[in-house]
Each structure stands twice: as C-alpha cells, then as structure tokens.
C-alpha cells in the first residue's frame, strides 16, 4: 500500500514537468522561430511478486509473472522541429527558412574568432554602425566571402558585413536573394557580390540543445553540422521579407493542459485514497 503513495508522487511530478513544458510553449507562442516541446513518459521498474513459469510435465499450463509497477518517469522532452508558418514583414533583413526543417542560420558571439558556432531559426537580422550583420542580441551572422562562394565549409566561414565603401565607391543599396547572396549597389551604379549567408544541417536536429535567445548549440547526439548555403541540395530556401513564426499550436497546448491537470488531480486522489486505506488499517487496533 505504501508503494501506491510513492507511485502517485511520481505521477504528480511527471505531470508537473508536463505543465512546465506546456506553459513554456504557450509563453513562446509569439517567439520568432520557436520550436514547441512535448513530454513523453515511461513506466518505472516493476516489483516482481512471482516469476513466470512454463508448462510442467504434470499437465499444468504456464503462469505469467506477477508484477506491480512502481510509478512513472519522464522519458524525453522532445523538440518538435517542424517549420513554423512564414509571416510577411517586407523588411529587407528579415529571412524565413522554407522547405528546410533541418536547416539553420549560423551565428557566432565573437564573429568566429574562437571557432565556436551556434545556430538559429530566427531570421531577423540587423546592421550595426560598421555594417556588420547581427542578430537582435549582437551575435554575428556567418557566411562566405566573395572568394569562397563556391566552397562552403566550416573552414571558410566568416562574419558577414556590408561595407559602406568599396574601392572608393559609396554604398547606395543592397539586397539578398533566395540563395543568400548579398548584392551591394554602389555609387557607380553596378551591383557587386559581397558574400553569401551560410546555413547548416544536422543529421539529428532534435538533438540540438536550446541555449536561450533563440540559439541552439550542437550536442553529442545532434551530429556534426554540415555547412552549405540557401537553396543548395539538402538545405532550405531563404525568403527575404518574411519571418518564421512559432510552431506552437494553442489548441493542442490547451487540450494537453486539461489532460495534465486531470492526470495530476487523479494522481493526488490516489495518494489520498491510499492514506484513507492506511487510516482504516490503523483503526483496526481500536
């Protein structure tokens, strides 16, 4: 009977974890490029009161084992990497990744000096007063210079910038096409290739670790990042003037919230019922 108390506790703890995940999903319903999570459960070990037995020579058939479970535990908190819908913004430095759930923009906090790369689906970029392309939190957007456009690899990654001057010419305008190529129009009226945005793919994107600020880190189970560019084979297409929305489905989250709440209530009821049974047992002494 005491086991039922502790089984109820494991159920309550598991449902609390599920509620934490649901609340986080709902709070990020408007977060750019956010990927919802889900919780999966598995049963704990079982107490075996009697082992299984096979048929014997006396004619009796076999017997199944007698086991009593000892509760539940969280098996995984999966990240749902399906792409969110694209929302039109019309802003030149807003990019949404289309047809590439495994693809990510490559960013670096120090511009790649340490070789530490991080990854994001948040395609809202900015230019600072030096023309550097950055995320909203100042991470540098990585890509390939004009000299390395045809050789996308980790060794050729550089922090991208749009120079205000080039060979004595002044920048007039710039645009970035669906292949991630940055074209700058200068005072001579000609368009020059400045660089190209890099993208990365992972064999197991679900294995990426969230680092906050819409950033992911590679992990031991995500696989080694494969670098390329938008529209390359196996990589997504960049849509300028669009932003990827969160893939949180509020209808699903609220339904799961109801299920989690009822499951939590049911587990707490199993504890109070077990307590009442123990109280009746104690009352036998009276």
C-alpha positions as CSV (number, residue, x, y, z in Angstrom):
1,X,0.0,0.0,0.0
2,X,2.9,2.3,0.7
3,X,4.0,1.8,-2.9
4,X,0.8,3.4,-4.1
5,X,1.7,6.6,-2.2
6,X,5.0,6.9,-4.0
7,X,3.6,5.9,-7.4
8,X,1.1,8.8,-7.0
9,X,4.0,11.1,-6.2
10,X,5.9,10.1,-9.4
11,X,2.8,10.7,-11.4
12,X,2.3,14.2,-9.9
13,X,6.0,15.1,-10.5
14,X,5.7,13.9,-14.1
15,X,2.6,15.9,-14.8
16,X,4.2,19.0,-13.2
17,X,7.0,18.6,-15.7
18,X,4.5,18.4,-18.5
19,X,2.8,21.5,-17.2
20,X,6.1,23.3,-17.2
21,X,6.7,22.4,-20.8
22,X,3.2,23.4,-21.8
23,X,3.5,26.8,-20.0
24,X,6.8,27.4,-21.8
25,X,5.3,26.6,-25.2
26,X,2.3,28.9,-24.6
27,X,4.6,31.7,-23.4
28,X,6.6,31.5,-26.6
29,X,3.7,31.4,-29.0
30,X,4.9,34.7,-30.5
31,X,8.6,34.0,-30.3
32,X,10.2,34.0,-33.7
33,X,11.2,30.6,-35.0
34,X,10.4,28.9,-31.6
35,X,10.0,25.1,-31.6
36,X,7.5,23.6,-29.3
37,X,8.4,20.7,-27.0
38,X,6.4,17.7,-25.8
39,X,6.9,15.4,-22.8
40,X,6.8,11.6,-23.1
41,X,6.6,9.2,-20.1
42,X,7.6,5.7,-19.4
43,X,6.9,3.3,-16.6
44,X,9.4,2.7,-13.8
45,X,10.7,-0.7,-12.8
46,X,8.1,-3.2,-11.5
47,X,8.2,-5.2,-8.3
48,X,8.0,-8.9,-9.1
49,X,5.9,-10.9,-6.6
50,X,6.1,-14.1,-8.6
51,X,8.2,-15.2,-11.5
52,X,6.8,-16.6,-14.7
53,X,6.6,-20.3,-15.1
54,X,6.5,-22.5,-18.1
55,X,4.2,-25.6,-18.6
56,X,5.2,-28.6,-16.5
57,X,5.1,-32.3,-17.1
58,X,2.1,-32.8,-14.9
59,X,-0.2,-31.2,-17.4
60,X,-0.5,-27.7,-15.9
61,X,0.0,-24.8,-18.2
62,X,2.4,-21.9,-17.7
63,X,1.9,-18.9,-15.4
64,X,2.7,-15.3,-16.1
65,X,4.8,-13.3,-13.8
66,X,3.0,-11.2,-11.1
67,X,4.4,-7.7,-11.2
68,X,3.3,-4.4,-9.7
69,X,4.6,-1.2,-11.2
70,X,6.3,1.5,-9.1
71,X,5.2,4.6,-10.9
72,X,6.2,6.7,-13.9
73,X,9.1,8.9,-15.0
74,X,9.8,11.4,-17.8
75,X,11.2,9.5,-20.8
76,X,12.0,12.6,-23.0
77,X,11.2,16.2,-23.7
78,X,11.2,16.2,-27.5
79,X,11.7,19.3,-29.5
80,X,9.2,19.5,-32.4
81,X,11.4,20.8,-35.3
82,X,8.6,21.2,-37.9
83,X,8.9,24.6,-39.5
84,X,6.5,27.4,-38.5
85,X,4.5,29.3,-41.0
86,X,6.1,32.4,-42.7
87,X,4.7,35.8,-41.9
88,X,5.3,38.7,-44.3
89,X,7.1,41.7,-42.9
90,X,8.5,43.4,-46.0
91,X,11.8,44.2,-44.2
92,X,14.9,43.5,-46.3
93,X,16.8,41.9,-43.4
94,X,14.1,39.5,-42.3
95,X,14.6,36.0,-43.6
96,X,12.4,32.9,-43.2
97,X,13.6,29.4,-44.0
98,X,11.3,27.5,-46.2
99,X,11.3,23.7,-47.0
100,X,14.2,23.1,-44.7
101,X,13.2,21.9,-41.2
102,X,16.8,20.7,-40.7
103,X,18.4,23.9,-41.7
104,X,19.7,26.8,-39.5
105,X,21.4,30.1,-39.8
106,X,25.0,30.1,-38.4
107,X,25.9,32.7,-35.9
108,X,28.8,33.4,-33.6
109,X,29.1,35.5,-30.5
110,X,32.7,36.6,-31.3
111,X,32.5,36.6,-35.0
112,X,34.1,33.2,-35.4
113,X,37.4,34.1,-33.7
114,X,37.1,31.1,-31.2
115,X,35.6,28.8,-33.8
116,X,32.5,28.4,-31.7
117,X,29.5,28.3,-33.9
118,X,25.8,28.4,-32.8
119,X,22.6,28.0,-34.7
120,X,19.2,29.8,-35.0
121,X,16.0,29.8,-36.9
122,X,15.4,33.4,-36.0
123,X,16.0,35.2,-39.3
124,X,15.6,38.8,-38.0
125,X,19.0,40.4,-38.7
126,X,20.3,44.0,-38.3
127,X,23.3,46.0,-39.4
128,X,25.4,47.9,-36.8
129,X,27.3,51.2,-37.4
130,X,30.1,49.2,-39.1
131,X,27.9,47.4,-41.5
132,X,28.1,44.0,-39.6
133,X,25.2,41.7,-39.9
134,X,24.0,40.7,-36.5
135,X,21.1,39.1,-34.6
136,X,19.0,41.1,-32.2
137,X,21.3,40.1,-29.3
138,X,24.5,41.1,-31.2
139,X,25.7,37.7,-32.5
140,X,27.4,37.9,-35.8
141,X,25.8,36.3,-38.9
142,X,28.3,33.9,-40.5
143,X,28.7,33.2,-44.2
144,X,31.2,33.1,-47.1
145,X,33.1,35.9,-48.6
146,X,33.1,36.6,-52.4
147,X,36.3,34.5,-52.8
148,X,34.7,31.4,-51.1
149,X,31.2,31.4,-52.5
150,X,31.8,28.1,-54.3
151,X,33.4,26.3,-51.4
152,X,31.0,26.3,-48.4
153,X,32.7,24.7,-45.5
154,X,33.5,25.3,-41.8
155,X,37.0,26.4,-42.6
156,X,35.7,29.2,-44.9
157,X,33.1,30.7,-42.5
158,X,33.4,34.4,-41.9
159,X,31.4,37.1,-40.1
160,X,29.4,38.9,-42.8
161,X,29.2,42.6,-43.2
162,X,28.0,45.1,-45.8
163,X,30.8,47.7,-46.3
164,X,29.7,51.3,-46.7
165,X,32.6,51.9,-49.1
166,X,34.2,49.7,-51.7
167,X,37.2,50.7,-53.9
168,X,36.3,54.4,-53.3
169,X,32.7,53.8,-54.1
170,X,29.8,54.5,-51.7
171,X,27.1,52.0,-50.9
172,X,23.7,53.1,-52.4
173,X,21.6,50.0,-51.7
174,X,21.8,46.2,-51.1
175,X,19.6,43.2,-51.3
176,X,19.8,39.5,-50.5
177,X,18.3,36.9,-52.9
178,X,16.8,33.4,-52.2
179,X,20.3,31.8,-52.4
180,X,21.5,34.0,-49.6
181,X,23.8,36.0,-51.9
182,X,24.3,39.6,-50.8
183,X,24.4,42.1,-53.6
184,X,25.5,45.7,-53.0
185,X,24.8,48.6,-55.4
186,X,27.5,51.3,-55.2
187,X,27.8,54.8,-56.5
188,X,29.0,53.7,-59.9
189,X,25.6,52.1,-60.4
190,X,26.9,48.5,-60.5
191,X,25.9,45.6,-58.2
192,X,28.7,43.7,-56.6
193,X,28.6,40.4,-54.8
194,X,29.6,41.0,-51.2
195,X,29.1,37.5,-49.7
196,X,26.6,34.7,-49.1
197,X,24.8,33.6,-46.0
198,X,25.8,30.2,-44.6
199,X,23.4,27.5,-43.5
200,X,23.9,24.3,-41.5
201,X,22.2,21.0,-41.5
202,X,22.2,18.3,-38.8
203,X,21.6,14.5,-39.1
204,X,19.5,14.8,-35.9
205,X,18.3,18.3,-35.3
206,X,16.1,17.1,-32.4
207,X,19.4,16.5,-30.6
208,X,20.3,20.2,-30.6
209,X,20.3,21.9,-27.2
210,X,18.5,25.2,-26.6
211,X,20.7,27.9,-25.2
212,X,18.2,30.7,-24.9
213,X,18.0,33.9,-27.1
214,X,16.6,31.7,-29.9
215,X,20.0,30.0,-30.1
216,X,20.8,26.3,-30.4
217,X,24.1,24.5,-29.6
218,X,25.3,21.3,-31.3
219,X,25.4,18.3,-29.0
220,X,26.9,14.8,-28.9
221,X,23.6,13.5,-30.4
222,X,22.8,16.2,-33.0
223,X,25.6,15.1,-35.3
224,X,28.3,17.2,-36.9
225,X,27.0,20.3,-38.7
226,X,27.1,20.2,-42.5
227,X,27.6,23.6,-44.0
228,X,26.2,25.0,-47.2
229,X,24.0,27.8,-48.4
230,X,20.4,28.5,-49.0
231,X,18.9,26.6,-52.0
232,X,21.8,24.1,-52.0
233,X,20.9,20.5,-52.2
234,X,19.5,19.4,-48.8
235,X,19.2,23.0,-47.5
236,X,16.2,25.2,-47.1
237,X,15.4,28.3,-49.2
238,X,15.6,31.8,-47.7
239,X,12.6,34.1,-48.2
240,X,13.5,37.7,-47.8
241,X,10.9,39.9,-46.2
242,X,9.4,37.0,-44.2
243,X,9.8,35.8,-40.6
244,X,9.2,32.3,-39.4
245,X,6.6,32.1,-36.7
246,X,6.5,29.8,-33.7
247,X,5.1,26.4,-34.4
248,X,3.2,26.2,-31.2
249,X,-0.5,25.1,-31.7
250,X,-2.5,26.8,-28.9
251,X,-5.5,24.4,-29.4
252,X,-3.1,21.4,-28.8
253,X,-1.4,23.1,-25.8
254,X,-4.7,23.9,-24.1
255,X,-6.0,20.4,-24.6
256,X,-2.8,18.9,-23.2
257,X,-3.1,21.3,-20.3
258,X,-6.5,19.9,-19.4
259,X,-5.2,16.4,-19.7
260,X,-2.2,17.2,-17.5
261,X,-4.4,18.9,-14.9
262,X,-6.8,15.9,-14.7
263,X,-3.9,13.5,-14.5
264,X,-2.3,15.5,-11.7
265,X,-5.7,15.5,-9.9
266,X,-6.1,11.7,-10.4
267,X,-2.6,11.1,-9.0
268,X,-3.3,13.2,-6.0
269,X,-6.5,11.3,-5.4
270,X,-4.7,8.0,-5.5
271,X,-2.5,9.4,-2.7
272,X,-5.4,10.5,-0.5
273,X,-7.2,7.2,-1.1
274,X,-4.2,5.2,-0.1
275,X,-4.0,7.4,3.0
276,X,-7.6,6.6,3.9
277,X,-6.9,2.9,3.5
278,X,-3.9,3.2,5.8
279,X,-6.1,5.0,8.3
280,X,-8.6,2.2,8.2
281,X,-5.8,-0.3,8.8
282,X,-4.6,1.7,11.9
283,X,-8.2,1.9,13.2
284,X,-8.4,-1.9,13.4
285,X,-6.3,-1.6,16.6
286,X,-9.1,0.4,18.3
